[in-house]
Amino acid sequence: MSTEDATLATGSTPADVVHEAVVVGTGFGGLAAAIELRRTGVQDVVLLEKADDLGGVWRDNRYPGCACDVRSHLYSFSFAPSSQWSRTFARQPEIWEYLRTVAADFGVAERIRYGEELVDARYVNGTWQLTTARGTSLRTRSLVLATGALHEPSLPSIEGLDSFGGTIFHTANWPDDDTAAIDGRRVAVLGTGASAVQAVPQLAPRAAHLTVLQRTPPWILPKADRPVSEREQRWLEKVPGLNWLVRSGIYWRNESQVIAFTSKPGVMKVMEKLSRRTLSKAVTDPVVREKLTPQYRMGCKRILLSNDYLPTYNRPDVTLETAAIARIEPDAVVTVEGVRHEVDTLVLSTGFAVTEPFQHLTVTGPGGRTLREAWAEGMQAHLGVTVAGFPNLFFVVGPNSGLGHNSMIFMIETQTRYLAQCISLRDKAGARSIGVPQQVQDEFNAELTKRSKHTVWASGCHSWYIDRFGNNRVLWPASTVNFWRRTRRVDPRHVVLDPELGRAAASPAASPTEGVSA
């Protein structure tokens, strides 16, 4: 048995073994990274997964009604298209099963080490020394953090939350059996974001009474969701190029919306009219309808798709509360207006800590500087992949690589190809490490800041796209075509190779960054 086989079999790594790459996370990003690395010749890849199964957000988010808001045939890998999607917008169990199938088909499933949450990563003399929560130690030349942006639930800071005597859980930590917590119980849902919009219509018929605590109403558009017939599935499988054609059509239709998000927010007024018309038809009570009407530009917060959320408020056993929460008591939620909502179960649909990532992971680069210190004034990266001062470290869905208009799988694939090219460039040069120069990162982020000022996300609302300093650190403020163009090959001006063991990358006199355009 080889050293690599022994490692995979025992789950431990001998002290003298340095893996070619360690990928943290087994969602879309982690699987894509592992598959791309193996495709490009990096065979010794280990994947660390904190849970007992793969899947990332599609494993964790199992709340009732959980589904994707990107059409199924685009929300999948280009190298692993499926003709078997049962709906135009796939639901959580089907997406989770798709990821399991991809992991098995591409030979990465057996390389996953479950129950291994990375808690410490230190760069020492060209390698990353890793320690997991259970005490496992590993060493690797390349560390890929593919934990995603939506993996650390954000818990609200509300007086008395810890004193609540009923059942309480976050939508990202839904119990395997929710019968006792939901059926015939008084349920309160805190938040009206993407998870709540999907869960509320499913919870209302089961609960004795459902109270939805809303801070800001979301813009909601109709969801063109329907079953995909077996006949359609056969066509997609048998007709050459049809699946690709359908996927391309969805992609370009989504991509055409980028102008409304990035440079012409006023275009959103047309969609706002459609949303208001949908709301007017769906909700009968004018007072409730007014509470559900957003007062900010559409797109500033995430646009949500749903056909059944708004009609839920016509039910007599559903209450919409828009007053701020003053405190939580053992058996009730109390608003600042003194209204007391008695509840048995509190569902936190409060999103994720997106702009403050890695709360349970310490990443220490050369010289002892931590990633947390480097990001003290906001997280920054180059192309969402590399971070200055942290050689041989790569991100998937890092800072400013999220999207508001198209499929994240496209971005994931471009980033994994880019990081694989970085590793290949380093190894071919015989260098110890590869990284991004600070100047390149600074100029790149200056462009992002300038470009973000003209986007819909900067039009005045408060969203999780914006960090505590008022900067967009989450979304890519241009088209995905632009991102593909910038990542299709590594520009030697954008990297630096360790001069001790290899040669420095060429550095032409031209400007190290290109302007960001839509």
Buried (B, 14 or more C-beta within 10 A) or exposed (E): EEEBEEBBEEEEBEEEBBBBBBBBBBBBBBBBBBBBBBEBEBEBBBBBBBBEEBBBBBBBBBBBBBBBBBBBBBBBBEEBBBBBBEBBBBBBEBBBBBBBBBBEEBEBBEBBBBBBBBBBBBBEEBBBBBBBBEEBEBBBBBBBBBBBBBBBBBEEEBEBBEEBEBBBBBBBEBEEEBEEBBEEBBBBBBBBBBBBBBBBBBBBEBBEBBBBBBBBBBBBBBBEBEEBEEEBBEBBEEEEEBBEEBBEEBBEEBBEBBBBBBBBBEBBEEBBEEBBEBBEEBBEEEEBBEBBBBEBBBBBBBBBBBBBBBBBBEEEEBBBBBBEBBBBBEBBBBBEEEEEBBBBBBBBBBBBBBBBBBEEBBBBBBEEBBBBEBBEEBBBBBBBBBBBBBBBBBBBBBBBBBBBBBBBBBBBBBBBBBBBBBBBBBBEBEBBBBBBBEEBBBBBBEBBBEBBEBBBBBBEBEBBBBBEEEBBBBBBBBBBBBBBBBBEEBBBBBBBBBEEEBEEBEEEEEEBBBEBEB
